[in-house]
Amino acid sequence: MIANVLVGLVVLIHLYIVVLEMVLWDKPFGRKVFGNSAEFATASKVLAANQGLYNGFLAAGLIWGLSMGAAGQPVQLFFLGCVIVAGLYGAMTVGIKILFVQTVPAALAVAAILLSR
């Protein structure tokens, strides 16, 4: 149960990121969240939408894993692993905040899945 809640939290985080990157990137709220100027946000809008799409795939994979019940744990572990790698890369290349927003929740979900076996 705890593992499912944590995986669900990771799903919600990634759906939020999808909205931020695909819809709100060049809006005042999105620019504030990412610390972007209006000019940069406009120039990079297509790239951000592409990133958002990939985050959507991560969320979709986790939802798929959750929908399979206990049999979906390998699927969940795969997609959580992808989130962890993406979060580590983002923390190294963009900012340490990503480590806490993406990587830590995914790592906690992995731990909960492995402890529930």
Backbone as XML, in Angstrom:
<?xml version="1.0"?>
<chain id="A" units="angstrom">
  <residue number="1" name="MET">
    <atom name="N" x="0.828" y="-1.198" z="0.000"/>
    <atom name="CA" x="0.000" y="0.000" z="0.000"/>
    <atom name="C" x="0.870" y="1.260" z="0.000"/>
  </residue>
  <residue number="2" name="ILE">
    <atom name="N" x="1.890" y="1.296" z="0.868"/>
    <atom name="CA" x="2.775" y="2.460" z="0.929"/>
    <atom name="C" x="3.504" y="2.625" z="-0.402"/>
  </residue>
  <residue number="3" name="ALA">
    <atom name="N" x="3.937" y="1.514" z="-0.987"/>
    <atom name="CA" x="4.629" y="1.566" z="-2.279"/>
    <atom name="C" x="3.720" y="2.174" z="-3.345"/>
  </residue>
  <residue number="4" name="ASN">
    <atom name="N" x="2.473" y="1.760" z="-3.386"/>
    <atom name="CA" x="1.531" y="2.303" z="-4.376"/>
    <atom name="C" x="1.312" y="3.799" z="-4.176"/>
  </residue>
  <residue number="5" name="VAL">
    <atom name="N" x="1.232" y="4.228" z="-2.931"/>
    <atom name="CA" x="1.053" y="5.653" z="-2.644"/>
    <atom name="C" x="2.276" y="6.437" z="-3.125"/>
  </residue>
  <residue number="6" name="LEU">
    <atom name="N" x="3.470" y="5.918" z="-2.869"/>
    <atom name="CA" x="4.685" y="6.603" z="-3.296"/>
    <atom name="C" x="4.809" y="6.625" z="-4.819"/>
  </residue>
  <residue number="7" name="VAL">
    <atom name="N" x="4.474" y="5.529" z="-5.471"/>
    <atom name="CA" x="4.484" y="5.518" z="-6.937"/>
    <atom name="C" x="3.452" y="6.520" z="-7.459"/>
  </residue>
  <residue number="8" name="GLY">
    <atom name="N" x="2.287" y="6.561" z="-6.833"/>
    <atom name="CA" x="1.262" y="7.543" z="-7.208"/>
    <atom name="C" x="1.748" y="8.970" z="-7.040"/>
  </residue>
  <residue number="9" name="LEU">
    <atom name="N" x="2.513" y="9.222" z="-5.991"/>
    <atom name="CA" x="3.091" y="10.551" z="-5.780"/>
    <atom name="C" x="4.052" y="10.910" z="-6.912"/>
  </residue>
  <residue number="10" name="VAL">
    <atom name="N" x="4.876" y="9.953" z="-7.318"/>
    <atom name="CA" x="5.798" y="10.187" z="-8.436"/>
    <atom name="C" x="5.001" y="10.467" z="-9.716"/>
  </residue>
  <residue number="11" name="VAL">
    <atom name="N" x="3.910" y="9.755" z="-9.924"/>
    <atom name="CA" x="3.041" y="10.014" z="-11.077"/>
    <atom name="C" x="2.535" y="11.449" z="-11.038"/>
  </residue>
  <residue number="12" name="LEU">
    <atom name="N" x="2.025" y="11.875" z="-9.884"/>
    <atom name="CA" x="1.488" y="13.240" z="-9.763"/>
    <atom name="C" x="2.567" y="14.294" z="-10.006"/>
  </residue>
  <residue number="13" name="ILE">
    <atom name="N" x="3.762" y="14.058" z="-9.480"/>
    <atom name="CA" x="4.869" y="14.991" z="-9.707"/>
    <atom name="C" x="5.130" y="15.120" z="-11.206"/>
  </residue>
  <residue number="14" name="HIS">
    <atom name="N" x="5.148" y="13.987" z="-11.908"/>
    <atom name="CA" x="5.459" y="14.034" z="-13.335"/>
    <atom name="C" x="4.315" y="14.610" z="-14.160"/>
  </residue>
  <residue number="15" name="LEU">
    <atom name="N" x="3.092" y="14.402" z="-13.755"/>
    <atom name="CA" x="1.973" y="15.046" z="-14.447"/>
    <atom name="C" x="2.031" y="16.560" z="-14.250"/>
  </residue>
  <residue number="16" name="TYR">
    <atom name="N" x="2.425" y="16.982" z="-13.061"/>
    <atom name="CA" x="2.604" y="18.417" z="-12.790"/>
    <atom name="C" x="3.710" y="18.980" z="-13.681"/>
  </residue>
  <residue number="17" name="ILE">
    <atom name="N" x="4.805" y="18.243" z="-13.815"/>
    <atom name="CA" x="5.905" y="18.681" z="-14.677"/>
    <atom name="C" x="5.436" y="18.761" z="-16.133"/>
  </residue>
  <residue number="18" name="VAL">
    <atom name="N" x="4.613" y="17.803" z="-16.559"/>
    <atom name="CA" x="4.058" y="17.846" z="-17.918"/>
    <atom name="C" x="3.325" y="19.165" z="-18.142"/>
  </residue>
  <residue number="19" name="VAL">
    <atom name="N" x="2.458" y="19.524" z="-17.216"/>
    <atom name="CA" x="1.690" y="20.763" z="-17.346"/>
    <atom name="C" x="2.623" y="21.975" z="-17.349"/>
  </residue>
  <residue number="20" name="LEU">
    <atom name="N" x="3.593" y="21.977" z="-16.439"/>
    <atom name="CA" x="4.536" y="23.097" z="-16.384"/>
    <atom name="C" x="5.296" y="23.260" z="-17.692"/>
  </residue>
  <residue number="21" name="GLU">
    <atom name="N" x="5.789" y="22.153" z="-18.232"/>
    <atom name="CA" x="6.650" y="22.237" z="-19.410"/>
    <atom name="C" x="5.876" y="22.352" z="-20.722"/>
  </residue>
  <residue number="22" name="MET">
    <atom name="N" x="4.688" y="21.784" z="-20.794"/>
    <atom name="CA" x="3.951" y="21.795" z="-22.056"/>
    <atom name="C" x="2.933" y="22.921" z="-22.163"/>
  </residue>
  <residue number="23" name="VAL">
    <atom name="N" x="2.427" y="23.378" z="-21.021"/>
    <atom name="CA" x="1.350" y="24.370" z="-21.051"/>
    <atom name="C" x="1.789" y="25.709" z="-20.454"/>
  </residue>
  <residue number="24" name="LEU">
    <atom name="N" x="2.481" y="25.658" z="-19.336"/>
    <atom name="CA" x="2.771" y="26.882" z="-18.586"/>
    <atom name="C" x="4.186" y="27.428" z="-18.778"/>
  </residue>
  <residue number="25" name="TRP">
    <atom name="N" x="4.994" y="26.804" z="-19.604"/>
    <atom name="CA" x="6.402" y="27.167" z="-19.760"/>
    <atom name="C" x="6.608" y="28.661" z="-19.989"/>
  </residue>
  <residue number="26" name="ASP">
    <atom name="N" x="5.842" y="29.252" z="-20.898"/>
    <atom name="CA" x="6.034" y="30.664" z="-21.233"/>
    <atom name="C" x="5.024" y="31.584" z="-20.553"/>
  </residue>
  <residue number="27" name="LYS">
    <atom name="N" x="4.255" y="31.035" z="-19.637"/>
    <atom name="CA" x="3.304" y="31.838" z="-18.855"/>
    <atom name="C" x="4.004" y="32.335" z="-17.586"/>
  </residue>
  <residue number="28" name="PRO">
    <atom name="N" x="3.479" y="33.365" z="-16.948"/>
    <atom name="CA" x="4.155" y="33.912" z="-15.754"/>
    <atom name="C" x="4.453" y="32.870" z="-14.676"/>
  </residue>
  <residue number="29" name="PHE">
    <atom name="N" x="3.508" y="31.972" z="-14.394"/>
    <atom name="CA" x="3.752" y="30.971" z="-13.352"/>
    <atom name="C" x="4.883" y="30.022" z="-13.748"/>
  </residue>
  <residue number="30" name="GLY">
    <atom name="N" x="4.847" y="29.537" z="-14.984"/>
    <atom name="CA" x="5.892" y="28.630" z="-15.461"/>
    <atom name="C" x="7.259" y="29.305" z="-15.477"/>
  </residue>
  <residue number="31" name="ARG">
    <atom name="N" x="7.305" y="30.570" z="-15.915"/>
    <atom name="CA" x="8.588" y="31.296" z="-15.926"/>
    <atom name="C" x="9.116" y="31.466" z="-14.506"/>
  </residue>
  <residue number="32" name="LYS">
    <atom name="N" x="8.210" y="31.706" z="-13.567"/>
    <atom name="CA" x="8.636" y="31.863" z="-12.170"/>
    <atom name="C" x="9.187" y="30.554" z="-11.614"/>
  </residue>
  <residue number="33" name="VAL">
    <atom name="N" x="8.495" y="29.454" z="-11.871"/>
    <atom name="CA" x="8.928" y="28.150" z="-11.363"/>
    <atom name="C" x="10.334" y="27.814" z="-11.857"/>
  </residue>
  <residue number="34" name="PHE">
    <atom name="N" x="10.587" y="28.061" z="-13.145"/>
    <atom name="CA" x="11.870" y="27.695" z="-13.736"/>
    <atom name="C" x="12.881" y="28.843" z="-13.755"/>
  </residue>
  <residue number="35" name="GLY">
    <atom name="N" x="12.461" y="30.032" z="-13.319"/>
    <atom name="CA" x="13.369" y="31.169" z="-13.286"/>
    <atom name="C" x="13.789" y="31.645" z="-14.666"/>
  </residue>
  <residue number="36" name="ASN">
    <atom name="N" x="12.885" y="31.569" z="-15.625"/>
    <atom name="CA" x="13.196" y="31.951" z="-17.004"/>
    <atom name="C" x="12.684" y="33.341" z="-17.332"/>
  </residue>
  <residue number="37" name="SER">
    <atom name="N" x="13.391" y="34.029" z="-18.204"/>
    <atom name="CA" x="12.903" y="35.297" z="-18.740"/>
    <atom name="C" x="11.835" y="34.999" z="-19.784"/>
  </residue>
  <residue number="38" name="ALA">
    <atom name="N" x="11.048" y="36.005" z="-20.112"/>
    <atom name="CA" x="10.026" y="35.838" z="-21.144"/>
    <atom name="C" x="10.671" y="35.481" z="-22.483"/>
  </residue>
  <residue number="39" name="GLU">
    <atom name="N" x="11.802" y="36.097" z="-22.769"/>
    <atom name="CA" x="12.478" y="35.850" z="-24.041"/>
    <atom name="C" x="12.975" y="34.401" z="-24.125"/>
  </residue>
  <residue number="40" name="PHE">
    <atom name="N" x="13.619" y="33.943" z="-23.052"/>
    <atom name="CA" x="14.119" y="32.560" z="-23.053"/>
    <atom name="C" x="12.965" y="31.569" z="-23.135"/>
  </residue>
  <residue number="41" name="ALA">
    <atom name="N" x="11.906" y="31.825" z="-22.377"/>
    <atom name="CA" x="10.758" y="30.914" z="-22.380"/>
    <atom name="C" x="10.136" y="30.816" z="-23.767"/>
  </residue>
  <residue number="42" name="THR">
    <atom name="N" x="10.026" y="31.935" z="-24.448"/>
    <atom name="CA" x="9.472" y="31.923" z="-25.801"/>
    <atom name="C" x="10.390" y="31.156" z="-26.753"/>
  </residue>
  <residue number="43" name="ALA">
    <atom name="N" x="11.688" y="31.405" z="-26.648"/>
    <atom name="CA" x="12.650" y="30.769" z="-27.549"/>
    <atom name="C" x="12.770" y="29.262" z="-27.312"/>
  </residue>
  <residue number="44" name="SER">
    <atom name="N" x="12.532" y="28.813" z="-26.099"/>
    <atom name="CA" x="12.731" y="27.399" z="-25.755"/>
    <atom name="C" x="11.427" y="26.630" z="-25.550"/>
  </residue>
  <residue number="45" name="LYS">
    <atom name="N" x="10.322" y="27.232" z="-25.913"/>
    <atom name="CA" x="9.013" y="26.624" z="-25.667"/>
    <atom name="C" x="8.873" y="25.236" z="-26.296"/>
  </residue>
  <residue number="46" name="VAL">
    <atom name="N" x="9.331" y="25.058" z="-27.518"/>
    <atom name="CA" x="9.205" y="23.767" z="-28.193"/>
    <atom name="C" x="10.069" y="22.716" z="-27.496"/>
  </residue>
  <residue number="47" name="LEU">
    <atom name="N" x="11.270" y="23.098" z="-27.089"/>
    <atom name="CA" x="12.136" y="22.156" z="-26.368"/>
    <atom name="C" x="11.508" y="21.748" z="-25.041"/>
  </residue>
  <residue number="48" name="ALA">
    <atom name="N" x="10.930" y="22.706" z="-24.339"/>
    <atom name="CA" x="10.292" y="22.400" z="-23.055"/>
    <atom name="C" x="9.101" y="21.468" z="-23.248"/>
  </residue>
  <residue number="49" name="ALA">
    <atom name="N" x="8.339" y="21.695" z="-24.302"/>
    <atom name="CA" x="7.196" y="20.819" z="-24.573"/>
    <atom name="C" x="7.669" y="19.396" z="-24.850"/>
  </residue>
  <residue number="50" name="ASN">
    <atom name="N" x="8.779" y="19.263" z="-25.534"/>
    <atom name="CA" x="9.348" y="17.942" z="-25.795"/>
    <atom name="C" x="9.739" y="17.266" z="-24.479"/>
  </residue>
  <residue number="51" name="GLN">
    <atom name="N" x="10.386" y="17.997" z="-23.588"/>
    <atom name="CA" x="10.721" y="17.460" z="-22.259"/>
    <atom name="C" x="9.456" y="17.044" z="-21.518"/>
  </residue>
  <residue number="52" name="GLY">
    <atom name="N" x="8.442" y="17.875" z="-21.605"/>
    <atom name="CA" x="7.178" y="17.570" z="-20.935"/>
    <atom name="C" x="6.562" y="16.284" z="-21.438"/>
  </residue>
  <residue number="53" name="LEU">
    <atom name="N" x="6.668" y="16.071" z="-22.747"/>
    <atom name="CA" x="6.139" y="14.845" z="-23.325"/>
    <atom name="C" x="6.842" y="13.623" z="-22.745"/>
  </residue>
  <residue number="54" name="TYR">
    <atom name="N" x="8.173" y="13.692" z="-22.623"/>
    <atom name="CA" x="8.919" y="12.577" z="-22.039"/>
    <atom name="C" x="8.517" y="12.338" z="-20.582"/>
  </residue>
  <residue number="55" name="ASN">
    <atom name="N" x="8.283" y="13.400" z="-19.843"/>
    <atom name="CA" x="7.807" y="13.234" z="-18.469"/>
    <atom name="C" x="6.429" y="12.584" z="-18.453"/>
  </residue>
  <residue number="56" name="GLY">
    <atom name="N" x="5.630" y="12.885" z="-19.458"/>
    <atom name="CA" x="4.325" y="12.237" z="-19.586"/>
    <atom name="C" x="4.453" y="10.741" z="-19.826"/>
  </residue>
  <residue number="57" name="PHE">
    <atom name="N" x="5.463" y="10.351" z="-20.610"/>
    <atom name="CA" x="5.694" y="8.924" z="-20.834"/>
    <atom name="C" x="6.094" y="8.229" z="-19.534"/>
  </residue>
  <residue number="58" name="LEU">
    <atom name="N" x="6.890" y="8.900" z="-18.715"/>
    <atom name="CA" x="7.259" y="8.312" z="-17.415"/>
    <atom name="C" x="6.024" y="8.112" z="-16.545"/>
  </residue>
  <residue number="59" name="ALA">
    <atom name="N" x="5.166" y="9.118" z="-16.496"/>
    <atom name="CA" x="3.926" y="9.007" z="-15.719"/>
    <atom name="C" x="3.048" y="7.892" z="-16.273"/>
  </residue>
  <residue number="60" name="ALA">
    <atom name="N" x="2.931" y="7.820" z="-17.596"/>
    <atom name="CA" x="2.095" y="6.780" z="-18.211"/>
    <atom name="C" x="2.623" y="5.383" z="-17.887"/>
  </residue>
  <residue number="61" name="GLY">
    <atom name="N" x="3.932" y="5.215" z="-17.922"/>
    <atom name="CA" x="4.517" y="3.919" z="-17.590"/>
    <atom name="C" x="4.238" y="3.524" z="-16.154"/>
  </residue>
  <residue number="62" name="LEU">
    <atom name="N" x="4.324" y="4.502" z="-15.253"/>
    <atom name="CA" x="4.044" y="4.213" z="-13.840"/>
    <atom name="C" x="2.565" y="3.896" z="-13.620"/>
  </residue>
  <residue number="63" name="ILE">
    <atom name="N" x="1.698" y="4.607" z="-14.327"/>
    <atom name="CA" x="0.261" y="4.319" z="-14.231"/>
    <atom name="C" x="-0.014" y="2.907" z="-14.760"/>
  </residue>
  <residue number="64" name="TRP">
    <atom name="N" x="0.627" y="2.559" z="-15.852"/>
    <atom name="CA" x="0.495" y="1.210" z="-16.409"/>
    <atom name="C" x="0.927" y="0.176" z="-15.374"/>
  </residue>
  <residue number="65" name="GLY">
    <atom name="N" x="2.073" y="0.387" z="-14.747"/>
    <atom name="CA" x="2.556" y="-0.535" z="-13.723"/>
    <atom name="C" x="1.592" y="-0.650" z="-12.550"/>
  </residue>
  <residue number="66" name="LEU">
    <atom name="N" x="1.056" y="0.488" z="-12.115"/>
    <atom name="CA" x="0.093" y="0.460" z="-11.005"/>
    <atom name="C" x="-1.175" y="-0.296" z="-11.396"/>
  </residue>
  <residue number="67" name="SER">
    <atom name="N" x="-1.596" y="-0.144" z="-12.652"/>
    <atom name="CA" x="-2.843" y="-0.780" z="-13.077"/>
    <atom name="C" x="-2.740" y="-2.300" z="-13.124"/>
  </residue>
  <residue number="68" name="MET">
    <atom name="N" x="-1.512" y="-2.819" z="-13.127"/>
    <atom name="CA" x="-1.301" y="-4.270" z="-13.195"/>
    <atom name="C" x="-1.281" y="-4.930" z="-11.816"/>
  </residue>
  <residue number="69" name="GLY">
    <atom name="N" x="-1.414" y="-4.141" z="-10.770"/>
    <atom name="CA" x="-1.356" y="-4.703" z="-9.427"/>
    <atom name="C" x="0.053" y="-5.174" z="-9.107"/>
  </residue>
  <residue number="70" name="ALA">
    <atom name="N" x="0.152" y="-6.227" z="-8.299"/>
    <atom name="CA" x="1.468" y="-6.735" z="-7.881"/>
    <atom name="C" x="2.307" y="-7.194" z="-9.074"/>
  </residue>
  <residue number="71" name="ALA">
    <atom name="N" x="1.668" y="-7.661" z="-10.120"/>
    <atom name="CA" x="2.399" y="-8.102" z="-11.316"/>
    <atom name="C" x="3.082" y="-6.939" z="-12.029"/>
  </residue>
  <residue number="72" name="GLY">
    <atom name="N" x="2.666" y="-5.722" z="-11.724"/>
    <atom name="CA" x="3.242" y="-4.551" z="-12.364"/>
    <atom name="C" x="4.470" y="-3.985" z="-11.674"/>
  </residue>
  <residue number="73" name="GLN">
    <atom name="N" x="4.904" y="-4.625" z="-10.593"/>
    <atom name="CA" x="6.075" y="-4.098" z="-9.891"/>
    <atom name="C" x="7.325" y="-4.009" z="-10.760"/>
  </residue>
  <residue number="74" name="PRO">
    <atom name="N" x="7.623" y="-4.982" z="-11.618"/>
    <atom name="CA" x="8.794" y="-4.817" z="-12.501"/>
    <atom name="C" x="8.665" y="-3.603" z="-13.427"/>
  </residue>
  <residue number="75" name="VAL">
    <atom name="N" x="7.467" y="-3.352" z="-13.910"/>
    <atom name="CA" x="7.228" y="-2.181" z="-14.765"/>
    <atom name="C" x="7.458" y="-0.906" z="-13.959"/>
  </residue>
  <residue number="76" name="GLN">
    <atom name="N" x="6.931" y="-0.880" z="-12.748"/>
    <atom name="CA" x="7.121" y="0.282" z="-11.882"/>
    <atom name="C" x="8.602" y="0.510" z="-11.603"/>
  </residue>
  <residue number="77" name="LEU">
    <atom name="N" x="9.321" y="-0.566" z="-11.304"/>
    <atom name="CA" x="10.752" y="-0.435" z="-11.015"/>
    <atom name="C" x="11.520" y="0.093" z="-12.221"/>
  </residue>
  <residue number="78" name="PHE">
    <atom name="N" x="11.166" y="-0.366" z="-13.413"/>
    <atom name="CA" x="11.823" y="0.131" z="-14.614"/>
    <atom name="C" x="11.609" y="1.634" z="-14.762"/>
  </residue>
  <residue number="79" name="PHE">
    <atom name="N" x="10.354" y="2.072" z="-14.705"/>
    <atom name="CA" x="10.068" y="3.488" z="-14.912"/>
    <atom name="C" x="10.594" y="4.352" z="-13.757"/>
  </residue>
  <residue number="80" name="LEU">
    <atom name="N" x="10.558" y="3.836" z="-12.543"/>
    <atom name="CA" x="11.166" y="4.577" z="-11.429"/>
    <atom name="C" x="12.670" y="4.701" z="-11.628"/>
  </residue>
  <residue number="81" name="GLY">
    <atom name="N" x="13.294" y="3.656" z="-12.161"/>
    <atom name="CA" x="14.718" y="3.727" z="-12.482"/>
    <atom name="C" x="14.999" y="4.815" z="-13.512"/>
  </residue>
  <residue number="82" name="CYS">
    <atom name="N" x="14.126" y="4.919" z="-14.502"/>
    <atom name="CA" x="14.263" y="5.986" z="-15.505"/>
    <atom name="C" x="14.136" y="7.360" z="-14.848"/>
  </residue>
  <residue number="83" name="VAL">
    <atom name="N" x="13.190" y="7.501" z="-13.932"/>
    <atom name="CA" x="13.014" y="8.768" z="-13.215"/>
    <atom name="C" x="14.270" y="9.096" z="-12.406"/>
  </residue>
  <residue number="84" name="ILE">
    <atom name="N" x="14.823" y="8.103" z="-11.744"/>
    <atom name="CA" x="16.024" y="8.322" z="-10.930"/>
    <atom name="C" x="17.191" y="8.774" z="-11.809"/>
  </residue>
  <residue number="85" name="VAL">
    <atom name="N" x="17.405" y="8.108" z="-12.921"/>
    <atom name="CA" x="18.501" y="8.494" z="-13.820"/>
    <atom name="C" x="18.276" y="9.916" z="-14.349"/>
  </residue>
  <residue number="86" name="ALA">
    <atom name="N" x="17.051" y="10.205" z="-14.783"/>
    <atom name="CA" x="16.746" y="11.548" z="-15.285"/>
    <atom name="C" x="16.931" y="12.594" z="-14.190"/>
  </residue>
  <residue number="87" name="GLY">
    <atom name="N" x="16.511" y="12.263" z="-12.975"/>
    <atom name="CA" x="16.663" y="13.193" z="-11.859"/>
    <atom name="C" x="18.115" y="13.435" z="-11.500"/>
  </residue>
  <residue number="88" name="LEU">
    <atom name="N" x="18.925" y="12.394" z="-11.522"/>
    <atom name="CA" x="20.356" y="12.555" z="-11.242"/>
    <atom name="C" x="21.019" y="13.415" z="-12.309"/>
  </residue>
  <residue number="89" name="TYR">
    <atom name="N" x="20.693" y="13.153" z="-13.562"/>
    <atom name="CA" x="21.259" y="13.948" z="-14.652"/>
    <atom name="C" x="20.815" y="15.412" z="-14.533"/>
  </residue>
  <residue number="90" name="GLY">
    <atom name="N" x="19.545" y="15.606" z="-14.263"/>
    <atom name="CA" x="19.034" y="16.972" z="-14.090"/>
    <atom name="C" x="19.680" y="17.686" z="-12.918"/>
  </residue>
  <residue number="91" name="ALA">
    <atom name="N" x="19.898" y="16.973" z="-11.833"/>
    <atom name="CA" x="20.544" y="17.581" z="-10.665"/>
    <atom name="C" x="21.971" y="17.996" z="-10.990"/>
  </residue>
  <residue number="92" name="MET">
    <atom name="N" x="22.656" y="17.209" z="-11.817"/>
    <atom name="CA" x="24.044" y="17.528" z="-12.176"/>
    <atom name="C" x="24.139" y="18.633" z="-13.218"/>
  </residue>
  <residue number="93" name="THR">
    <atom name="N" x="23.149" y="18.727" z="-14.100"/>
    <atom name="CA" x="23.257" y="19.665" z="-15.213"/>
    <atom name="C" x="22.396" y="20.914" z="-15.083"/>
  </residue>
  <residue number="94" name="VAL">
    <atom name="N" x="21.326" y="20.839" z="-14.300"/>
    <atom name="CA" x="20.407" y="21.971" z="-14.192"/>
    <atom name="C" x="20.425" y="22.576" z="-12.794"/>
  </residue>
  <residue number="95" name="GLY">
    <atom name="N" x="20.189" y="21.746" z="-11.775"/>
    <atom name="CA" x="20.162" y="22.250" z="-10.414"/>
    <atom name="C" x="19.857" y="21.157" z="-9.417"/>
  </residue>
  <residue number="96" name="ILE">
    <atom name="N" x="20.382" y="21.317" z="-8.232"/>
    <atom name="CA" x="20.253" y="20.312" z="-7.172"/>
    <atom name="C" x="18.799" y="20.104" z="-6.746"/>
  </residue>
  <residue number="97" name="LYS">
    <atom name="N" x="17.955" y="21.100" z="-6.948"/>
    <atom name="CA" x="16.545" y="20.985" z="-6.564"/>
    <atom name="C" x="15.884" y="19.764" z="-7.208"/>
  </residue>
  <residue number="98" name="ILE">
    <atom name="N" x="16.304" y="19.444" z="-8.437"/>
    <atom name="CA" x="15.723" y="18.298" z="-9.156"/>
    <atom name="C" x="15.972" y="16.998" z="-8.401"/>
  </residue>
  <residue number="99" name="LEU">
    <atom name="N" x="17.091" y="16.916" z="-7.716"/>
    <atom name="CA" x="17.395" y="15.726" z="-6.925"/>
    <atom name="C" x="16.291" y="15.467" z="-5.905"/>
  </residue>
  <residue number="100" name="PHE">
    <atom name="N" x="15.814" y="16.528" z="-5.277"/>
    <atom name="CA" x="14.808" y="16.388" z="-4.227"/>
    <atom name="C" x="13.389" y="16.282" z="-4.773"/>
  </residue>
  <residue number="101" name="VAL">
    <atom name="N" x="13.139" y="16.899" z="-5.919"/>
    <atom name="CA" x="11.800" y="16.874" z="-6.497"/>
    <atom name="C" x="11.529" y="15.563" z="-7.227"/>
  </residue>
  <residue number="102" name="GLN">
    <atom name="N" x="12.530" y="15.043" z="-7.957"/>
    <atom name="CA" x="12.319" y="13.840" z="-8.763"/>
    <atom name="C" x="12.985" y="12.594" z="-8.187"/>
  </residue>
  <residue number="103" name="THR">
    <atom name="N" x="14.261" y="12.695" z="-7.891"/>
    <atom name="CA" x="15.035" y="11.502" z="-7.553"/>
    <atom name="C" x="14.646" y="10.913" z="-6.203"/>
  </residue>
  <residue number="104" name="VAL">
    <atom name="N" x="14.550" y="11.739" z="-5.190"/>
    <atom name="CA" x="14.259" y="11.228" z="-3.845"/>
    <atom name="C" x="12.898" y="10.531" z="-3.785"/>
  </residue>
  <residue number="105" name="PRO">
    <atom name="N" x="11.813" y="11.137" z="-4.295"/>
    <atom name="CA" x="10.537" y="10.408" z="-4.252"/>
    <atom name="C" x="10.579" y="9.081" z="-5.016"/>
  </residue>
  <residue number="106" name="ALA">
    <atom name="N" x="11.256" y="9.066" z="-6.168"/>
    <atom name="CA" x="11.354" y="7.821" z="-6.937"/>
    <atom name="C" x="12.168" y="6.773" z="-6.183"/>
  </residue>
  <residue number="107" name="ALA">
    <atom name="N" x="13.260" y="7.196" z="-5.560"/>
    <atom name="CA" x="14.089" y="6.260" z="-4.792"/>
    <atom name="C" x="13.315" y="5.698" z="-3.594"/>
  </residue>
  <residue number="108" name="LEU">
    <atom name="N" x="12.531" y="6.528" z="-2.947"/>
    <atom name="CA" x="11.701" y="6.050" z="-1.832"/>
    <atom name="C" x="10.664" y="5.039" z="-2.323"/>
  </residue>
  <residue number="109" name="ALA">
    <atom name="N" x="10.088" y="5.299" z="-3.500"/>
    <atom name="CA" x="9.125" y="4.360" z="-4.064"/>
    <atom name="C" x="9.786" y="3.026" z="-4.397"/>
  </residue>
  <residue number="110" name="VAL">
    <atom name="N" x="10.997" y="3.070" z="-4.956"/>
    <atom name="CA" x="11.735" y="1.837" z="-5.246"/>
    <atom name="C" x="11.974" y="1.069" z="-3.952"/>
  </residue>
  <residue number="111" name="ALA">
    <atom name="N" x="12.436" y="1.772" z="-2.919"/>
    <atom name="CA" x="12.699" y="1.112" z="-1.637"/>
    <atom name="C" x="11.436" y="0.458" z="-1.088"/>
  </residue>
  <residue number="112" name="ALA">
    <atom name="N" x="10.314" y="1.176" z="-1.177"/>
    <atom name="CA" x="9.053" y="0.632" z="-0.666"/>
    <atom name="C" x="8.620" y="-0.600" z="-1.442"/>
  </residue>
  <residue number="113" name="ILE">
    <atom name="N" x="8.792" y="-0.586" z="-2.757"/>
    <atom name="CA" x="8.442" y="-1.764" z="-3.567"/>
    <atom name="C" x="9.319" y="-2.947" z="-3.167"/>
  </residue>
  <residue number="114" name="LEU">
    <atom name="N" x="10.608" y="-2.710" z="-3.079"/>
    <atom name="CA" x="11.520" y="-3.811" z="-2.756"/>
    <atom name="C" x="11.292" y="-4.347" z="-1.345"/>
  </residue>
  <residue number="115" name="LEU">
    <atom name="N" x="10.934" y="-3.496" z="-0.408"/>
    <atom name="CA" x="10.673" y="-3.945" z="0.964"/>
    <atom name="C" x="9.328" y="-4.672" z="1.083"/>
  </residue>
  <residue number="116" name="SER">
    <atom name="N" x="8.428" y="-4.430" z="0.132"/>
    <atom name="CA" x="7.097" y="-5.053" z="0.194"/>
    <atom name="C" x="7.096" y="-6.480" z="-0.390"/>
  </residue>
  <residue number="117" name="ARG">
    <atom name="N" x="8.193" y="-6.887" z="-0.978"/>
    <atom name="CA" x="8.248" y="-8.208" z="-1.622"/>
    <atom name="C" x="8.389" y="-9.311" z="-0.602"/>
  </residue>
</chain>
